[in-house]
């Protein structure tokens, strides 16, 4: 079956390496990894007098907080994340998954993110790995947008 280029581009899954992170209004910050873009709800098993016949009812309850983890290599003169942690300001974050032209196709918008933990790399004199710092955030909301 022959398929044209436009159909392949439209239907082919997107690679995860082509993304960008925007913090606040327009502060583009590069990260080697972004994880935790997840919406999760607590649930409740409800049993009433007829549960022996109809079974338990599962009810979705409160949404859990959004926990996002950002990782990046440490370099000189990049203290933006540490200053954010010290200020305790809530900021919006947008993660754009992009195409080969670096145009956003899918965006995750994290609302009112607050840094709660910064982790320095483990130091080892016999290793030649890149020093990676980790910033953990807690946020109020996560929305997903598909761009046309």
C-alpha positions in Angstrom: 0.0 0.0 0.0 1.5 3.3 -1.1 1.4 6.2 1.4 2.3 9.8 0.6 4.6 12.0 2.7 1.8 14.1 4.2 0.1 11.0 5.6 3.3 9.6 7.1 4.1 13.0 8.7 0.5 13.2 10.1 0.4 9.6 11.5 4.0 8.9 12.5 4.7 9.1 16.3 6.7 12.1 17.5 10.2 11.6 18.9 10.7 12.7 22.5 14.0 14.4 22.1 12.7 17.5 20.2 11.2 19.6 23.0 11.6 23.0 24.6 10.7 24.3 28.1 9.5 27.8 28.7 9.3 29.1 32.3 7.3 32.2 33.1 6.5 34.5 30.2 9.3 33.7 27.8 12.3 32.3 29.6 13.5 29.3 27.4 15.6 27.0 29.6 17.2 23.8 28.2 16.8 20.5 30.1 18.1 17.1 29.4 15.0 15.5 30.9 11.5 16.4 31.9 9.3 13.9 33.8 6.1 13.8 35.9 3.7 15.3 33.4 0.8 13.3 34.8 -2.7 13.8 36.1 -3.6 11.3 38.8 -6.8 11.0 40.9 -7.4 9.3 44.2 -10.3 6.8 44.1 -12.7 5.3 46.6 -14.4 1.9 46.9 -18.0 2.6 47.9 -20.1 -0.3 49.3 -23.7 0.0 50.0 -26.4 -2.4 51.1 -26.7 -4.0 47.7 -23.0 -4.3 47.0 -23.1 -8.1 47.6 -25.2 -8.2 44.4 -24.1 -5.3 42.3 -20.4 -5.1 43.4 -18.4 -2.2 44.7 -18.8 1.3 43.1 -15.5 3.0 42.2 -15.6 6.7 42.6 -12.9 9.1 41.5 -12.2 11.7 44.2 -9.6 14.5 44.6 -6.9 15.1 42.1 -3.3 14.6 43.4 -0.8 17.5 43.0 1.2 17.6 39.8 4.9 16.6 40.6 7.3 17.6 37.8 11.0 16.9 37.7 13.4 18.8 35.6 17.0 17.7 35.0 19.9 19.5 33.2 23.6 19.7 33.0 25.3 22.2 35.3 27.3 24.9 33.5 28.9 28.2 34.5 26.8 31.3 35.1 23.5 29.5 35.1 21.9 30.3 38.5 18.3 30.8 37.2 16.8 27.7 38.8 18.6 28.3 42.2 17.3 31.9 42.3 13.8 30.6 41.5 14.0 28.1 44.4 15.2 30.9 46.8 12.4 33.3 45.8 9.6 30.7 46.1 7.6 32.3 43.3 5.0 30.3 41.5 5.5 30.3 37.8 3.8 28.7 34.8 5.8 26.3 32.7 5.1 25.1 29.1 6.7 22.1 27.6 6.4 22.0 23.8 7.0 18.8 21.8 8.1 20.1 18.4 8.5 18.9 14.8 11.7 19.0 12.8 11.1 22.7 12.1 11.0 23.3 15.9 7.3 24.2 15.7 5.2 23.2 18.7 2.8 20.3 18.0 1.7 19.3 21.5 2.1 21.5 24.6 1.8 20.6 28.3 1.1 23.7 30.4 1.9 23.4 34.1 0.1 26.1 36.2 1.6 27.8 39.3 4.6 25.5 39.6 6.6 25.9 42.9 10.1 24.5 43.3 10.3 22.3 46.4 13.6 20.5 46.0 17.0 21.0 44.2 19.4 18.1 44.1 23.1 18.4 43.2 24.9 15.6 41.3 26.9 12.9 43.0 30.6 13.7 42.8 33.0 10.9 41.8 36.6 11.4 40.9 36.8 8.3 38.8 33.8 9.2 36.6 33.6 11.4 33.5 29.8 11.8 33.4 28.2 15.2 33.0 27.1 16.9 36.3 23.3 16.9 36.3 21.2 18.9 38.7 17.6 18.1 39.5 14.8 20.5 40.3 11.5 19.1 41.7 8.3 21.1 41.4 4.8 20.9 42.7 2.0 22.5 40.7 -1.7 23.2 40.7 -2.8 22.1 37.3 -1.7 20.5 34.0 -3.4 21.1 30.7 -2.6 19.5 27.3 -3.0 21.3 24.0 -2.7 19.8 20.5 -1.7 22.4 17.9 -3.2 22.0 14.4 
